Amino acid sequence: MTVGYEVTDGIAYLSFNRPEKHNALRDEDVLGLISALERLDQDDDAQIGVLFGQGRSFSSGGDVKDRLQRSMEEGSTGGRAHEREAFLNTVNWKPVIAATHGYCLGHALGTALFCDAIVAARNTLFQVVEIKIGLPMASFVPRLGKAAFANEVCLTGRMFTAAEGLDAGFVTRLVEDGEHVREATALARLILENPQPAVREHVRVRRLVAARDVSRFGDPSAAFVDNWTSNTAAQAAVAARTAGLAAKS
């Protein structure tokens, strides 16, 4: 199983399980996350989820070879799996807390931002990777807190810290290294003390309002994405990332 699922005392623990690759997400891993979120939605024994990564990182984002390079070769990103609908088309609207540490990059940052709270270890490094390989991600701007900060990190693609995320307003709690899952569990237990119908209605409204805000910025157009796959600068950037990761492995 590419995404773990365990329930303890009403809390479902969803875990990325590819630690040797910093939990880089292949299509099969994203499909595993979708399956785990759907399982949480229907699981009578679980009222809330905590999503975390095994090993040294939450996730380094989309697997360069499996997702980016394949999209280049196929001439489109349309074939790639995405968990967006698993967050937005649920039946029971159970909250999910992201517990991040190490790398939380690109696609994984987007995953964390879909969650209803982010508990981040101090060693978490975030990054909007997409701009580095020629894909604009203005849709991240309304989800990254302070507008000027969000715009800057989306334009530069620089890494930024969990402390910056707390200051910007998108990190819920900043915790010491190694404490992210424990603190996410503590937060989950506080939420579980409340009547769950009210909690779920809050989650439903928050997610739909957030999705509406994101839609104002939109994703890259189909025409842009088609041009991206044939753009020589983007091709070179993806090839460089592939080569760099191969050299480290």
N, C-alpha and C positions, 0 to 999 in steps of 0.2 A: 504493500500500500504506500503510495507516494505521499499522502497526507494522513497523519495519525489522528485517531479519534478515541478519546477516553472520557468517561463521565465519573465525577466524584462529587457527591453532595450537591447535586443539581447544576454543577458547572461542567460543561463540555470543553475539553482541552484539545484543540486542533493544532497539529504541529507539522511544519515542513520537515521532511526527512531525507534531505540530501546533503548532509553536513560536509562531506568531502568536497563539495562544489559551492560552499557557502549558500546552500539551498537555492541555487540558480534554477529558475522556473522554466521547465520544458512545457510543451502543450499538455502532456500527460499529467504534470504536476498541477497545472491550472485546472484541468478537468477533475483531478483529485480534490482540489479545494472546493470546487463547485459541488461535488458529491458530498463532501463533509458539511458544507453549509446547508445543503438540502436535508441531510440527515439531522442536523441540529434543529432545523425548522419543524421536523415531524417527530422528534424524540420527546416523549412525555416525561422522561427522566431528567432532561436537561432544560434549564430555564435561561441560560446565558452561556456564551462562548468566550474562551480565551484563546487567541491565535498567537503562536510563537514559533520560533525556529530552533531546531536541534543544532548543537555544535556552536560554532563561533559567531554566527550571524542569524538575524531574522531571515533575510534573503538578499542576495546580490542582484535581484531583479531577473528579467527575462534572460534565459540561456541564449548566449550570442549565436551559437551555431544552430540550435534547434529552432529558435524563433526569428531572430533578426536575419541571419544568413538565408534561412529558408524563405522568408518573405521576399528577400532580394531575388532569389532564384525563381520564385513563383510569380514575381511582378506585382504582388499585392500583400497587404496584411490581413486580408479578409478571411484567410484560412486559420488564423490563430484563435485559440480559445480565450475567453475572457469571463471573469467572475462577476462583472457588473450586474447582470440580471439576477444573479443569485442573492445579491444584497437588496435589489429593488423590487423583485417580484416574489416576495415571500408570502406565506399565509399567516404566520404567527408573530413575525417581527420581533424575534428575540434579540437582545443586544449582543454585540460582539466587541470585545476589548482586544486591541493589538498590544502585545507585549514585545517591544523591540530591543535588540542589542546588536552590536557589531554593525554590519552593513544592512541598510534598508534603502535600496537604490531602485530607481526607474519604476518598473512595473510593481515591485514590492512596495514602494512608497505609495503608489496609487491604491494598492490593496489595503494598506494600513489606514489610509485616509477614508476608505469606504467604511471602516469600522466606526463604532460609536464612541470610542475613547482610545487614546494611545498612551500607554505607560512605557516610558523610554528609559533604558539604562543610560548612564552618562556617556558610555563609550559608543553609543549609537551614532553612526554617520549616515546622513540622508543625502540624496542627490537626485535631481531631475536629469537623468542620463540622456534622455531622448534628444535634447537639443545638440548634444555632442555628436550624434550620428545623423543630424539633419532633419529631425522630426520636431516641429514646434509643439509644445504642450501647454498652450494658454489655458486649457481646461483645469490645470492644476492651480491657477492663480486664486480662485475663490476658496480653495480648500487649505491653503497654506498660511492663513492668518493675515497678518498685517500686509496691506496691499503692496507697499514699496518693497518690502522684504521678499514677498512672493514673486513679484515681477522680476526682481534682480536674480534670484536663484534659478528661475525658469529661463532667463535670458543667458546667464553665464554658464549654467550647468555645473557650478562649483559644488563641492561637498560642503555640508553644513552640519553643525552639531545638534545634539539633543537640547543643550542649553539654549541655542538659538531658536529651536522649535518651541520651547517653552515660552521664551520671550515673545515670539511671533503669535503665539496663542493656539497652535494646533496640537501641541503636546499637552496631555492632560496632567500627567505626573512625571517628574524627573526623579529617578531613583538611583541608588548606588549600583555599580556593576554587579551582576549576578543576582540582583533582587527583582528583576523585571516580572518574572512569572509569579513570584510570591506576592508582590505588590498588586499585580493585576488581579490575583485571586482575592486579596483583601478588598479591592474595589468592587469586584463581582459580588462578594458577600454583603457589602453595604447595599448594593442595588437589590439583592434578593430579599432584603428586609422589607421592601416596599410591596404594595399590591401589584402583582405582575400585569394585570390588564392595563393599569395606568402607565407602567413602564413600557409596555409594548406599543401603546398608542403614541407615547413620546417618541419612541424609535421610528415608528412609521412616519410621523410628521417630519422629524428631523431629517431622515434620509430623503424623503420626497422633496422637501424644500432645498436641501443641498444639491440634489440632482437638477432641480429647476435652475438654481444659481449657476451650476456648471454648464448647463445647456446654453446659457447666454454667451459663453465663450466658445463652446463647440470643440469638436475634435477636428484634426486636419481633414480637409475635404478629400473626397475620393480622387479628384484630379491631382491634388497635391501629392497624395500617397503614390499614385501611379507614376508621377514624375520623379518622386523620391527614389523608387526602385531602379530608375535608369539614370539618376544623377551621379556623375562620376565622383564628386566630392563625398557624397553619402556612401557610395560603394567603397571608396577608399577608407572612410572612417570605420565602417563595419568590418572591413578586412583587417584593419589595424587592430581593432579590439579583439577579433578572433585570433590573430597571430600573437597578440600580447598574452591572452589567456592560455593559449597553447604553450607558450614559452614558460609560463609559471607552473604548469601542471607536470 
